[in-house]
Amino acid sequence: MQTKLQELIIDDTFYETEVPEGYPDRRFQGIPDPCEARAIISGAIVKVNVRKGQRVSTGQVILVLEAMKMLIEVEAEIDGRIEEINVSIGDSVRKDQLLARIVD
Amino acid sequence: MTIIEKINEFLSRTSRLMKGGGEASLEKQKKRGKMNARERLDALLDGDSFFEIDLFVEHTAKDFGMKGKQLAGDGVVTGFGRVNGRSVAVYAQDFTVVGGSLGKAHADKIVKTMDSAGEMGMPLIGINDSGGARIQEGVDSLCGYGDIFFRNTRLSGVVPQISVILGPCAGGAVYSPALTDFVFVVDKISNMFITGPQVIKTVLDEEISAEELGGAKTHSGITGNAHFYVMTEQEAFQQIRKLLSFLPLSCSEKPPVMEDIIPPKNALNSTDVIPADRTKPYCVKGIIKGIIDGSDFLEVQERYARNIVIGFGRIDGKTVGIIANQPQFLAGVLDVNASDKAARFIRFCDAFNIPLLTLVDTPGYLPGIDQEHSGIIRHGAKLLYAYSEATVPKLTVVMRKAYGGAYVAMCSRHLGANFVIAWPSTEIAVMGPEGAASIIFKKEISESDDPESMKKKMVQKYEDKFANPYIAASRGYVDQIIEPSETRETLITALRLAKNYKTNVIKRRHGNMPV
């Protein structure tokens, strides 16, 4: 196995060690952005309830995705306005694809 | 019919059944680069020791053209045998008979072998090579799976259970191996998944090969479902034989003791076993091999969560289960996968009377959002639980860093270690000097004209005072401080002292380990 020594920071200390590829960079990790509505699973868009510019509130269903014969409601995670909507009815989407963006 | 005729009929029936799915199917199996069920049992067991049962079992299914269809042994060969002279129960699914598919009679044969393994107290080895449920038998085949899972669970901790995946193992079939103690996979032969690539393609429109989705590499490196990854079937059987040499036949026995004790090939020398600088890496397997008999270490889950190393070795001829932080990989931190890996191994050892040897050099639990959100609290707790619960002798050697919660978790005195030994390079502290100094001396550092050099000074101050084994030893949390070169001898003595170690097993239905 290839050994690539890198640095891993724990409690302010730089450790020289092997870090596997794709391992999250501990210094710059992000948490999921609540402004972004992403597909949690690959599937098809069966319903679009909002248009660009429309105001939405937390919990409101903005899109419906069908995957594995189930309807999955995509909700707004924050109150705001739809800034962009990237899909329309019938579109196939991949897991993690950005479907819509909301601004405060 | 004369006696001779009766015997001839018996012989002709037997010879037909011994051919499994017939010459053509056997040839096909060979072309796939795979051994057949009987060859596999021969490779696993001592010469001529296979003692077959249920060769004449037949299915009773009637629907979908099954009526009157003859399936040799119903697609599975079952019985007993010996490995290094010791008894084992075995079954091998026969892919040449309707793809090794599992029908009711097939499952009943496996169930019978499992029940015998439990009743007679011997390990169970299952060789899996099956297309899955026999669809024609409908719910009866599901009943078969359920019966097997039930027994895998009931046998857990009673006799060692080993699974070898030598072909496809899909859908419900994967859960029997998952419930057993050790899973062997062979490169380019083993496949395990709940839903195969075709289903994933149809339902989700995602493309992936069977190998990438659930091949031997995937299960040994990514999912952690497999414990041993080998290149050939032969190698798998040799490894199983070796693994069994470390284990007792059942929970009511102690592991076998080797009479010939070979010293390690490279004994530890005191001055250059590990770098003094806490941030520098080294491979902990070198230390393990410098301690155990003949440097003979059988590593488990070698490719998964490499920041912790687990496996079997012997000290003074006696089997020990070794758990060691690996500074070479991710600095030896404890994370979700490492905690899971070690906890399950500790529980196996505890179930089968195998003393635990823990080698400690870890900076702590891995900080970060992904770890927190992956449930490091819940997973990390398993390590605490498994060590605390274990009632076998527990020996701990602290080599270098043992910080914070990870110090406690790595079989500290507080979790019931019988002997805690530390090397002079040990640093047992609540955290590393850099982190601790920035918190304790925050004010001094920020108010200084030269915060950089002030921090350095404070780190040094903390290091001088706390980065050593003496504070922990002054409280009795460390029993002995020794030079690395004395480690093997010290452990031999400690193991002998702990020979009759008994602690109360709490009377309860069972604990509730965080899973």
Boltz contact constraints between the chains, C-beta under 6 A:
constraints:
  - contact:
      token1: [A, 8]
      token2: [B, 331]
      max_distance: 6.0
  - contact:
      token1: [A, 10]
      token2: [B, 363]
      max_distance: 6.0
  - contact:
      token1: [A, 11]
      token2: [B, 431]
      max_distance: 6.0
  - contact:
      token1: [A, 11]
      token2: [B, 432]
      max_distance: 6.0
  - contact:
      token1: [A, 11]
      token2: [B, 435]
      max_distance: 6.0
  - contact:
      token1: [A, 12]
      token2: [B, 434]
      max_distance: 6.0
  - contact:
      token1: [A, 12]
      token2: [B, 435]
      max_distance: 6.0
  - contact:
      token1: [A, 12]
      token2: [B, 438]
      max_distance: 6.0
  - contact:
      token1: [A, 13]
      token2: [B, 432]
      max_distance: 6.0
  - contact:
      token1: [A, 13]
      token2: [B, 434]
      max_distance: 6.0
  - contact:
      token1: [A, 15]
      token2: [B, 279]
      max_distance: 6.0
  - contact:
      token1: [A, 15]
      token2: [B, 331]
      max_distance: 6.0
  - contact:
      token1: [A, 16]
      token2: [B, 279]
      max_distance: 6.0
  - contact:
      token1: [A, 16]
      token2: [B, 280]
      max_distance: 6.0
  - contact:
      token1: [A, 16]
      token2: [B, 281]
      max_distance: 6.0
  - contact:
      token1: [A, 17]
      token2: [B, 281]
      max_distance: 6.0
  - contact:
      token1: [A, 17]
      token2: [B, 330]
      max_distance: 6.0
  - contact:
      token1: [A, 17]
      token2: [B, 331]
      max_distance: 6.0
  - contact:
      token1: [A, 18]
      token2: [B, 328]
      max_distance: 6.0
  - contact:
      token1: [A, 18]
      token2: [B, 329]
      max_distance: 6.0
  - contact:
      token1: [A, 24]
      token2: [B, 370]
      max_distance: 6.0
  - contact:
      token1: [A, 26]
      token2: [B, 368]
      max_distance: 6.0
  - contact:
      token1: [A, 29]
      token2: [B, 368]
      max_distance: 6.0
  - contact:
      token1: [A, 29]
      token2: [B, 369]
      max_distance: 6.0
  - contact:
      token1: [A, 31]
      token2: [B, 369]
      max_distance: 6.0
  - contact:
      token1: [A, 42]
      token2: [B, 204]
      max_distance: 6.0
  - contact:
      token1: [A, 42]
      token2: [B, 205]
      max_distance: 6.0
  - contact:
      token1: [A, 42]
      token2: [B, 206]
      max_distance: 6.0
  - contact:
      token1: [A, 68]
      token2: [B, 203]
      max_distance: 6.0
